[in-house]
Every structure is written in structure tokens, then in C-alpha cells.
Amino acid sequence: MALRIRQLREEKKWTQEVLASKAGISRSQLAMIEKETRPANTLRLSAIAAALGVTTEDLFETDERERRLVRILRSLSGADADALLRVAEAMSTKPDAEPGAR
């Protein structure tokens, strides 16, 4: 998680001071969260996510494909989301014809 916060901060070309100010926390608190020397509580994570313009979940997801899948799943109606999950589950249990084919 800490690396994702830092990655998002650096993508915006923000210093720790800038993000900390926008999130309403101290720079030292942010530094400890990024270094994983201090756990971040829910309020701090929510403030950091809001300052970065992302969801709290985005702080935990590092793979772009995973983030895209989650966004798609969230955008679907209940029945469509259920159908997508069934397809994904079927694909995950399907044996590959050749190793590394997917």
C-alpha cells in the first residue's frame, strides 16, 4: 500500500508536503505511512485517497488490469455483474491448452 501512495503522489509530481497538506495530515505522518513504519487508520487513508482523487481501494491495488476490472465490475448492474463473475470464474477453472496461452 505504501508504495502505491508514493506512486500516485509522484505521478502528480507532488512532494510529501503537498500531499500531506491536501490530506490534512503532517508530512511526518505521511512519510511514516509511505515507509510503512506507522499504520494508517481509516480516516487518514480516506483523506489521502481524497487528496489524490482516487478511491481508498485504489491505494491497495497496484496492477492496472485489476483496477480496470474492478471499475468495470462496479459500473455494471446486478445481473450483468453476476454474469461477468460467472464468466470469470469459468475462465479461471478452465485448463489451458498450452502453458502460458492466456
DRENTORKOL-3810 file (N, C-alpha, C; in nm, 4 decimals):
REM DRENTORKOL-3810
@n.u->0.0813; n.v->-0.1180; n.w->0.0000; ca.u->0.0000; ca.v->0.0000; ca.w->0.0000; c.u->0.0864; c.v->0.1255; c.w->0.0000
@n.u->0.1886; n.v->0.1274; n.w->0.0786; ca.u->0.2695; ca.v->0.2483; ca.w->0.0884; c.u->0.3315; c.v->0.2855; c.w->-0.0458
@n.u->0.3757; n.v->0.1861; n.w->-0.1191; ca.u->0.4347; ca.v->0.2160; ca.w->-0.2488; c.u->0.3315; c.v->0.2747; c.w->-0.3436
@n.u->0.2077; n.v->0.2323; n.w->-0.3350; ca.u->0.1018; ca.v->0.2850; ca.w->-0.4206; c.u->0.0749; c.v->0.4315; c.w->-0.3866
@n.u->0.0731; n.v->0.4671; n.w->-0.2606; ca.u->0.0529; ca.v->0.6069; ca.w->-0.2216; c.u->0.1653; c.v->0.6913; c.w->-0.2791
@n.u->0.2863; n.v->0.6443; n.w->-0.2609; ca.u->0.4011; ca.v->0.7186; ca.w->-0.3135; c.u->0.3939; c.v->0.7295; c.w->-0.4661
@n.u->0.3575; n.v->0.6189; n.w->-0.5318; ca.u->0.3477; ca.v->0.6186; ca.w->-0.6779; c.u->0.2449; c.v->0.7215; c.w->-0.7249
@n.u->0.1281; n.v->0.7213; n.w->-0.6635; ca.u->0.0238; ca.v->0.8167; ca.w->-0.7017; c.u->0.0680; c.v->0.9603; c.w->-0.6750
@n.u->0.1349; n.v->0.9819; n.w->-0.5638; ca.u->0.1849; ca.v->1.1158; ca.w->-0.5298; c.u->0.2870; c.v->1.1623; c.w->-0.6321
@n.u->0.3792; n.v->1.0736; n.w->-0.6668; ca.u->0.4846; ca.v->1.1102; ca.w->-0.7615; c.u->0.4300; c.v->1.1303; c.w->-0.9028
@n.u->0.3236; n.v->1.0572; n.w->-0.9396; ca.u->0.2609; ca.v->1.0786; ca.w->-1.0701; c.u->0.2074; c.v->1.2208; c.w->-1.0825
@n.u->0.1642; n.v->1.2770; n.w->-0.9704; ca.u->0.1139; ca.v->1.4143; ca.w->-0.9691; c.u->0.2274; c.v->1.5155; c.w->-0.9504
@n.u->0.3496; n.v->1.4634; n.w->-0.9339; ca.u->0.4672; ca.v->1.5459; ca.w->-0.9097; c.u->0.4514; c.v->1.6307; c.w->-0.7825
@n.u->0.3894; n.v->1.5684; n.w->-0.6828; ca.u->0.3703; ca.v->1.6328; ca.w->-0.5537; c.u->0.4780; c.v->1.5872; c.w->-0.4571
@n.u->0.5192; n.v->1.6774; n.w->-0.3721; ca.u->0.6074; ca.v->1.6419; ca.w->-0.2613; c.u->0.5216; c.v->1.5837; c.w->-0.1497
@n.u->0.5874; n.v->1.5263; n.w->-0.0511; ca.u->0.5134; ca.v->1.4793; ca.w->0.0654; c.u->0.4431; c.v->1.5956; c.w->0.1341
@n.u->0.5065; n.v->1.7106; n.w->0.1348; ca.u->0.4460; ca.v->1.8276; ca.w->0.1980; c.u->0.3138; c.v->1.8654; c.w->0.1318
@n.u->0.3113; n.v->1.8610; n.w->-0.0024; ca.u->0.1898; ca.v->1.8973; ca.w->-0.0752; c.u->0.0774; c.v->1.7993; c.w->-0.0437
@n.u->0.1048; n.v->1.6689; n.w->-0.0562; ca.u->0.0009; ca.v->1.5693; ca.w->-0.0295; c.u->-0.0452; c.v->1.5765; c.w->0.1157
@n.u->0.0475; n.v->1.5878; n.w->0.2073; ca.u->0.0114; ca.v->1.5949; ca.w->0.3490; c.u->-0.0799; c.v->1.7144; c.w->0.3751
@n.u->-0.0473; n.v->1.8277; n.w->0.3170; ca.u->-0.1293; ca.v->1.9471; ca.w->0.3341; c.u->-0.2699; c.v->1.9256; c.w->0.2783
@n.u->-0.2789; n.v->1.8690; n.w->0.1587; ca.u->-0.4090; ca.v->1.8442; ca.w->0.0963; c.u->-0.4904; c.v->1.7415; c.w->0.1751
@n.u->-0.4226; n.v->1.6459; n.w->0.2385; ca.u->-0.4901; ca.v->1.5414; ca.w->0.3148; c.u->-0.5175; c.v->1.5835; c.w->0.4594
@n.u->-0.4600; n.v->1.6953; n.w->0.5017; ca.u->-0.4818; ca.v->1.7413; ca.w->0.6377; c.u->-0.4070; c.v->1.6620; c.w->0.7428
@n.u->-0.2919; n.v->1.6084; n.w->0.7033; ca.u->-0.2070; ca.v->1.5363; ca.w->0.7987; c.u->-0.0677; c.v->1.5979; c.w->0.7935
@n.u->0.0165; n.v->1.5599; n.w->0.8879; ca.u->0.1518; ca.v->1.6149; ca.w->0.8879; c.u->0.2393; c.v->1.5404; c.w->0.7870
@n.u->0.3439; n.v->1.6075; n.w->0.7418; ca.u->0.4363; ca.v->1.5446; ca.w->0.6486; c.u->0.5019; c.v->1.4246; c.w->0.7129
@n.u->0.5330; n.v->1.4332; n.w->0.8419; ca.u->0.5981; ca.v->1.3206; ca.w->0.9096; c.u->0.5048; c.v->1.1998; c.w->0.9180
@n.u->0.3740; n.v->1.2237; n.w->0.9371; ca.u->0.2788; ca.v->1.1126; ca.w->0.9368; c.u->0.2768; c.v->1.0454; c.w->0.7992
@n.u->0.2716; n.v->1.1277; n.w->0.6934; ca.u->0.2709; ca.v->1.0726; ca.w->0.5585; c.u->0.3989; c.v->0.9945; c.w->0.5308
@n.u->0.5113; n.v->1.0489; n.w->0.5715; ca.u->0.6395; ca.v->0.9799; ca.w->0.5500; c.u->0.6395; c.v->0.8435; c.w->0.6186
@n.u->0.5869; n.v->0.8372; n.w->0.7408; ca.u->0.5820; ca.v->0.7094; ca.w->0.8124; c.u->0.4864; c.v->0.6117; c.w->0.7447
@n.u->0.3759; n.v->0.6627; n.w->0.6902; ca.u->0.2817; ca.v->0.5762; ca.w->0.6189; c.u->0.3474; c.v->0.5229; c.w->0.4920
@n.u->0.4145; n.v->0.6102; n.w->0.4179; ca.u->0.4807; ca.v->0.5663; ca.w->0.2948; c.u->0.5927; c.v->0.4661; c.w->0.3222
@n.u->0.6606; n.v->0.4816; n.w->0.4347; ca.u->0.7689; ca.v->0.3886; ca.w->0.4698; c.u->0.7180; c.v->0.2655; c.w->0.5437
@n.u->0.5880; n.v->0.2641; n.w->0.5717; ca.u->0.5240; ca.v->0.1559; ca.w->0.6464; c.u->0.5814; c.v->0.1382; c.w->0.7862
@n.u->0.6256; n.v->0.2486; n.w->0.8465; ca.u->0.6715; ca.v->0.2428; ca.w->0.9851; c.u->0.5598; c.v->0.2800; c.w->1.0809
@n.u->0.4495; n.v->0.3311; n.w->1.0254; ca.u->0.3314; ca.v->0.3640; ca.w->1.1061; c.u->0.2075; c.v->0.3228; c.w->1.0278
@n.u->0.1194; n.v->0.2451; n.w->1.0897; ca.u->-0.0025; ca.v->0.2063; ca.w->1.0180; c.u->-0.0935; c.v->0.3274; c.w->0.9995
@n.u->-0.1639; n.v->0.3284; n.w->0.8898; ca.u->-0.2570; ca.v->0.4368; ca.w->0.8622; c.u->-0.3975; c.v->0.3923; c.w->0.9009
@n.u->-0.4667; n.v->0.4770; n.w->0.9767; ca.u->-0.6045; ca.v->0.4427; ca.w->1.0112; c.u->-0.6971; c.v->0.4787; c.w->0.8954
@n.u->-0.8206; n.v->0.4393; n.w->0.9076; ca.u->-0.9182; ca.v->0.4584; ca.w->0.8004; c.u->-0.9364; c.v->0.6061; c.w->0.7665
@n.u->-0.9393; n.v->0.6909; n.w->0.8657; ca.u->-0.9572; ca.v->0.8340; ca.w->0.8398; c.u->-0.8410; c.v->0.8917; c.w->0.7600
@n.u->-0.7191; n.v->0.8539; n.w->0.7953; ca.u->-0.6025; ca.v->0.9031; ca.w->0.7213; c.u->-0.6015; c.v->0.8497; c.w->0.5780
@n.u->-0.6324; n.v->0.7209; n.w->0.5623; ca.u->-0.6362; ca.v->0.6634; ca.w->0.4275; c.u->-0.7426; c.v->0.7317; c.w->0.3421
@n.u->-0.8580; n.v->0.7585; n.w->0.4001; ca.u->-0.9642; ca.v->0.8271; ca.w->0.3265; c.u->-0.9204; c.v->0.9666; c.w->0.2867
@n.u->-0.8529; n.v->1.0366; n.w->0.3766; ca.u->-0.8060; ca.v->1.1721; ca.w->0.3480; c.u->-0.6992; c.v->1.1711; c.w->0.2388
@n.u->-0.6089; n.v->1.0746; n.w->0.2436; ca.u->-0.5037; ca.v->1.0637; ca.w->0.1423; c.u->-0.5655; c.v->1.0316; c.w->0.0068
@n.u->-0.6588; n.v->0.9369; n.w->0.0048; ca.u->-0.7246; ca.v->0.8993; ca.w->-0.1204; c.u->-0.7995; c.v->1.0186; c.w->-0.1799
@n.u->-0.8738; n.v->1.0901; n.w->-0.0969; ca.u->-0.9487; ca.v->1.2070; ca.w->-0.1451; c.u->-0.8545; c.v->1.3125; c.w->-0.2006
@n.u->-0.7447; n.v->1.3353; n.w->-0.1318; ca.u->-0.6472; ca.v->1.4349; ca.w->-0.1788; c.u->-0.5887; c.v->1.3943; c.w->-0.3138
@n.u->-0.5687; n.v->1.2648; n.w->-0.3334; ca.u->-0.5130; ca.v->1.2148; ca.w->-0.4593; c.u->-0.6187; c.v->1.2000; c.w->-0.5688
@n.u->-0.7464; n.v->1.2109; n.w->-0.5301; ca.u->-0.8539; ca.v->1.1965; ca.w->-0.6276; c.u->-0.8802; c.v->1.0532; c.w->-0.6692
@n.u->-0.8576; n.v->0.9606; n.w->-0.5771; ca.u->-0.8802; ca.v->0.8182; ca.w->-0.6033; c.u->-0.9662; c.v->0.7613; c.w->-0.4920
@n.u->-1.0095; n.v->0.6367; n.w->-0.5096; ca.u->-1.0830; ca.v->0.5698; ca.w->-0.4025; c.u->-0.9828; c.v->0.5104; c.w->-0.3034
@n.u->-1.0320; n.v->0.4819; n.w->-0.1861; ca.u->-0.9455; ca.v->0.4176; ca.w->-0.0865; c.u->-0.8940; c.v->0.2842; c.w->-0.1384
@n.u->-0.9803; n.v->0.2121; n.w->-0.2114; ca.u->-0.9398; ca.v->0.0832; ca.w->-0.2676; c.u->-0.8223; c.v->0.0986; c.w->-0.3638
@n.u->-0.8181; n.v->0.2111; n.w->-0.4358; ca.u->-0.7080; ca.v->0.2337; ca.w->-0.5299; c.u->-0.5722; c.v->0.2381; c.w->-0.4605
@n.u->-0.5715; n.v->0.2683; n.w->-0.3321; ca.u->-0.4458; ca.v->0.2716; ca.w->-0.2580; c.u->-0.3897; c.v->0.1312; c.w->-0.2370
@n.u->-0.4749; n.v->0.0304; n.w->-0.2494; ca.u->-0.4338; ca.v->-0.1069; ca.w->-0.2247; c.u->-0.4093; c.v->-0.1855; c.w->-0.3527
@n.u->-0.4512; n.v->-0.1330; n.w->-0.4653; ca.u->-0.4412; ca.v->-0.2058; ca.w->-0.5918; c.u->-0.3259; c.v->-0.1503; c.w->-0.6730
@n.u->-0.2331; n.v->-0.2367; n.w->-0.7087; ca.u->-0.1158; ca.v->-0.1894; ca.w->-0.7821; c.u->-0.1162; c.v->-0.2294; c.w->-0.9292
@n.u->-0.1986; n.v->-0.3236; n.w->-0.9666; ca.u->-0.1996; ca.v->-0.3731; ca.w->-1.1030; c.u->-0.3073; c.v->-0.3001; c.w->-1.1839
@n.u->-0.2698; n.v->-0.2389; n.w->-1.2949; ca.u->-0.3639; ca.v->-0.1614; ca.w->-1.3757; c.u->-0.4797; c.v->-0.2474; c.w->-1.4269
@n.u->-0.4511; n.v->-0.3698; n.w->-1.4695; ca.u->-0.5593; ca.v->-0.4569; ca.w->-1.5179; c.u->-0.6601; c.v->-0.4844; c.w->-1.4074
@n.u->-0.6112; n.v->-0.5067; n.w->-1.2886; ca.u->-0.7002; ca.v->-0.5314; ca.w->-1.1747; c.u->-0.7879; c.v->-0.4088; c.w->-1.1482
@n.u->-0.7305; n.v->-0.2906; n.w->-1.1509; ca.u->-0.8080; ca.v->-0.1681; ca.w->-1.1293; c.u->-0.9142; c.v->-0.1519; c.w->-1.2378
@n.u->-0.8791; n.v->-0.1814; n.w->-1.3634; ca.u->-0.9757; ca.v->-0.1705; ca.w->-1.4726; c.u->-1.0903; c.v->-0.2683; c.w->-1.4538
@n.u->-1.0584; n.v->-0.3918; n.w->-1.4166; ca.u->-1.1633; ca.v->-0.4914; ca.w->-1.3933; c.u->-1.2571; c.v->-0.4498; c.w->-1.2806
@n.u->-1.2017; n.v->-0.3974; n.w->-1.1747; ca.u->-1.2848; ca.v->-0.3534; ca.w->-1.0628; c.u->-1.3753; c.v->-0.2386; c.w->-1.1064
@n.u->-1.3236; n.v->-0.1422; n.w->-1.1821; ca.u->-1.4065; ca.v->-0.0306; ca.w->-1.2296; c.u->-1.5190; c.v->-0.0813; c.w->-1.3191
@n.u->-1.4878; n.v->-0.1751; n.w->-1.4082; ca.u->-1.5911; ca.v->-0.2306; ca.w->-1.4961; c.u->-1.6972; c.v->-0.3028; c.w->-1.4139
@n.u->-1.6542; n.v->-0.3860; n.w->-1.3213; ca.u->-1.7479; ca.v->-0.4616; ca.w->-1.2385; c.u->-1.8398; c.v->-0.3676; c.w->-1.1617
@n.u->-1.7853; n.v->-0.2609; n.w->-1.1062; ca.u->-1.8657; ca.v->-0.1644; ca.w->-1.0298; c.u->-1.9646; c.v->-0.0894; c.w->-1.1178
@n.u->-1.9347; n.v->-0.0754; n.w->-1.2452; ca.u->-2.0229; ca.v->0.0009; ca.w->-1.3341; c.u->-2.1418; c.v->-0.0810; c.w->-1.3838
@n.u->-2.1395; n.v->-0.2119; n.w->-1.3638; ca.u->-2.2441; ca.v->-0.2989; ca.w->-1.4167; c.u->-2.3617; c.v->-0.3116; c.w->-1.3210
@n.u->-2.4799; n.v->-0.3404; n.w->-1.3794; ca.u->-2.5977; ca.v->-0.3693; ca.w->-1.2972; c.u->-2.5770; c.v->-0.5025; c.w->-1.2261
@n.u->-2.6630; n.v->-0.5325; n.w->-1.1321; ca.u->-2.6507; ca.v->-0.6564; ca.w->-1.0555; c.u->-2.6462; c.v->-0.7809; c.w->-1.1417
@n.u->-2.7388; n.v->-0.7934; n.w->-1.2366; ca.u->-2.7442; ca.v->-0.9122; ca.w->-1.3220; c.u->-2.6218; c.v->-0.9206; c.w->-1.4124
@n.u->-2.5807; n.v->-0.8069; n.w->-1.4676; ca.u->-2.4626; ca.v->-0.8069; ca.w->-1.5547; c.u->-2.3359; c.v->-0.8377; c.w->-1.4753
@n.u->-2.3269; n.v->-0.7837; n.w->-1.3554; ca.u->-2.2110; ca.v->-0.8121; ca.w->-1.2707; c.u->-2.2058; c.v->-0.9606; c.w->-1.2367
@n.u->-2.3202; n.v->-1.0186; n.w->-1.2056; ca.u->-2.3251; ca.v->-1.1625; ca.w->-1.1765; c.u->-2.2813; c.v->-1.2444; c.w->-1.2976
@n.u->-2.3263; n.v->-1.2040; n.w->-1.4171; ca.u->-2.2885; ca.v->-1.2754; ca.w->-1.5396; c.u->-2.1382; c.v->-1.2660; c.w->-1.5628
@n.u->-2.0820; n.v->-1.1471; n.w->-1.5433; ca.u->-1.9374; ca.v->-1.1301; ca.w->-1.5608; c.u->-1.8602; c.v->-1.2167; c.w->-1.4613
@n.u->-1.9060; n.v->-1.2214; n.w->-1.3396; ca.u->-1.8399; ca.v->-1.3057; ca.w->-1.2391; c.u->-1.8455; c.v->-1.4533; c.w->-1.2772
@n.u->-1.9598; n.v->-1.4973; n.w->-1.3299; ca.u->-1.9695; ca.v->-1.6375; ca.w->-1.3719; c.u->-1.8718; c.v->-1.6675; c.w->-1.4853
@n.u->-1.8610; n.v->-1.5766; n.w->-1.5803; ca.u->-1.7663; ca.v->-1.5954; ca.w->-1.6913; c.u->-1.6234; c.v->-1.5998; c.w->-1.6371
@n.u->-1.5896; n.v->-1.5061; n.w->-1.5497; ca.u->-1.4539; ca.v->-1.5017; ca.w->-1.4936; c.u->-1.4231; c.v->-1.6288; c.w->-1.4147
@n.u->-1.5196; n.v->-1.6749; n.w->-1.3365; ca.u->-1.4990; ca.v->-1.7980; ca.w->-1.2597; c.u->-1.4804; c.v->-1.9178; c.w->-1.3519
@n.u->-1.5588; n.v->-1.9238; n.w->-1.4591; ca.u->-1.5445; ca.v->-2.0341; ca.w->-1.5546; c.u->-1.4082; c.v->-2.0294; c.w->-1.6218
@n.u->-1.3628; n.v->-1.9105; n.w->-1.6562; ca.u->-1.2317; ca.v->-1.8968; ca.w->-1.7210; c.u->-1.1189; c.v->-1.9334; c.w->-1.6266
@n.u->-1.1351; n.v->-1.9026; n.w->-1.4990; ca.u->-1.0269; ca.v->-1.9303; ca.w->-1.4040; c.u->-1.0123; c.v->-2.0784; c.w->-1.3729
@n.u->-1.1157; n.v->-2.1562; n.w->-1.3974; ca.u->-1.1072; ca.v->-2.3004; ca.w->-1.3719; c.u->-1.0832; c.v->-2.3806; c.w->-1.4989
@n.u->-1.0860; n.v->-2.3145; n.w->-1.6139; ca.u->-1.0651; ca.v->-2.3808; ca.w->-1.7425; c.u->-0.9174; c.v->-2.4147; c.w->-1.7591
@n.u->-0.8841; n.v->-2.5425; n.w->-1.7851; ca.u->-0.7425; ca.v->-2.5766; ca.w->-1.8051; c.u->-0.6917; c.v->-2.5180; c.w->-1.9378
@n.u->-0.5705; n.v->-2.4672; n.w->-1.9354; ca.u->-0.5081; ca.v->-2.4137; ca.w->-2.0565; c.u->-0.4717; c.v->-2.5259; c.w->-2.1505
@n.u->-0.4916; n.v->-2.5009; n.w->-2.2798; ca.u->-0.4477; ca.v->-2.5970; ca.w->-2.3814; c.u->-0.2955; c.v->-2.6022; c.w->-2.3839
@n.u->-0.2336; n.v->-2.4863; n.w->-2.3699; ca.u->-0.0873; ca.v->-2.4777; ca.w->-2.3659; c.u->-0.0490; c.v->-2.3892; c.w->-2.2484
@n.u->0.0587; n.v->-2.4250; n.w->-2.1788; ca.u->0.1020; ca.v->-2.3388; ca.w->-2.0692; c.u->0.1332; c.v->-2.1990; c.w->-2.1224
@n.u->0.0853; n.v->-2.0976; n.w->-2.0495; ca.u->0.1107; ca.v->-1.9588; ca.w->-2.0880; c.u->0.0283; c.v->-1.9124; c.w->-2.2054
@n.u->-0.0761; n.v->-1.9866; n.w->-2.2430; ca.u->-0.1575; ca.v->-1.9498; ca.w->-2.3583; c.u->-0.2393; c.v->-1.8252; c.w->-2.3339
@n.u->-0.2720; n.v->-1.7925; n.w->-2.2081; ca.u->-0.3520; ca.v->-1.6737; ca.w->-2.1810; c.u->-0.2668; c.v->-1.5557; c.w->-2.1525
END
